[in-house]
């Protein structure tokens, strides 16, 4: 089975580049049973230029505020501020990885990389998730130690830095929000700054409580909560990244439904070797082997199959191999049979 790789060049997609290759009728060549191939793909919308600009803007904001948090954290003795600065550091590293992934993904496909470098986006999102989990566990461990022996913390500088952090994170969230649904890589960056916004809110609450009660252990408690709070969402991101790298079926796709839908296409007798996997976020791929009644034009049936896959399941890159066999049951093939 052969198929053409999608372009990884990063050029603007051609709206007219949506085709179905004509299937070759093996039966016409004198074979008892015949095979043919059909391949179709629509362009993968390229959001990378927009994503790159957003990431650069958020990266600059993150680095500036991270430096402020580190300095203030050491000055006030606040672990919550340092914990949030740790998340900011992981954000900066994650944003850098995301930018690197976008740069790699723009490289064209080659003979050795037939799908281009789309998967670098998934590798970056997985690296971000692992980094966040490690930092969260480290901060939570240190928070437990501080709960036993809480140090003195200066609350007033914490309040002002937490307010500044909320403003910074709010701007970053707004910048990345529109891109979060386009790419798993961008979703990872969006989750990081969103969790940082929650972390800044936690620091503000802790600082206000300390200012009025002198309960210094609240700083350790909030820092631990900041560390643990990020793990569930980050785990989901990590699991999805691993599923893509393992070429698992996308969560939104039910293979049984796909198979049943294909069997409903007129003149399709059976469907097997059905696979659906994700190349990168927003680019799912299907391959299948379909048996057809040997009295029909496989080209016409393939057009219907590719249209069904695109319209009903949102899969615009599909490769279908057909086999023409004797139909042993009543087939509803009106309009698809050959004209002799």
C-alpha positions, 0 to 999 in steps of 0.5 A: 500500500502506498501513500504520499506524505503530507507536506511539512514545509510550513507553506500556506495550504492550497485550498484546491489541494484536495484530491482522490487518486484514481483506483486501478482496476485489476480485474480489467487486466484479467485478474480473478481478484483485483487490488486498487489503492485510493489516497486522499488528503486535505491540507493541514491548516498551519497555525504555526506562524500565529503560534510562534508570535504568541509564544515569543510574547509569552516567553518574554513576559515569563522571563521578566516576571520569573526574575522578579519572583526569584529576587522577591522570594529570597528577600521575603523567605517565601517558598510559595513565591519560589515555588511559583518562580519554579513553575515560571522557569518550567514555563520558560523552558517549555515555551522554548521547547515549543518554539523549537518544535515549531521551527522543526515542524516547518522543515520539509518532508524528506525521503528519511522523514516522509511525514516531516518533523510534525512529531517534534511538537508531541515530543515537546509537549511530553517533555513539558509535562514530565518537567512540570511533574518533577518540579511539582513533586520537588516543591511539594516535598519542600513544602512538607519540610516547611510545615514542620518548621515554618520560617518567618515570611515578609508578607507585604512584598509577597502581596505586591508581587502576587498581584503583578503575577496575576496581571502577567499571567492573565495577559499570557493566558489571553495571548495563548487562549486562541491557540490552545485548541490548535495544537497539543504543543500549544495546549501544554504551554497554555496549561502551564501559564494557566496553572501559574495564574492559579499559583499567583492567586494562591500566593496572594491568598497566603500573603494576605493571611500571613499579614493578618494572622502571622501564620507562616505555615500558610506559605508552606501549605499554599506552595504544596498545593501549588505543586500538587494542583498541576499534576492531574491536568499535566498527567492528562497531557502526558498520557495524550502525548504518549498515546500519539507517539505510540500511534494509538487511536485518537480519543475522539475516534471510535473504530467500531463506528468508523468500520460500521459506517464504511460497511454502509457504503454501497458495494462495500462487502467488508472492512479490515486492517482499519487503523487511525492514528495521529501524526500531530495535533489536528492531523489524524490519518486513516488506512484500511483494506476494503473488499468491494463487489467486483462488478463496480467501479472502485474509483466511484466507491473510493470517492464515496469512502473518502468523502464519508471519512472526511465529513463524518469523522474529520479525517482528511488524510486517508489511504484505502486499499480495495480488493474486488471479489465476487459478491455472494450477497445482494448488493445495493450498488445503484449508480456504481456498477460499470457501464459495459 
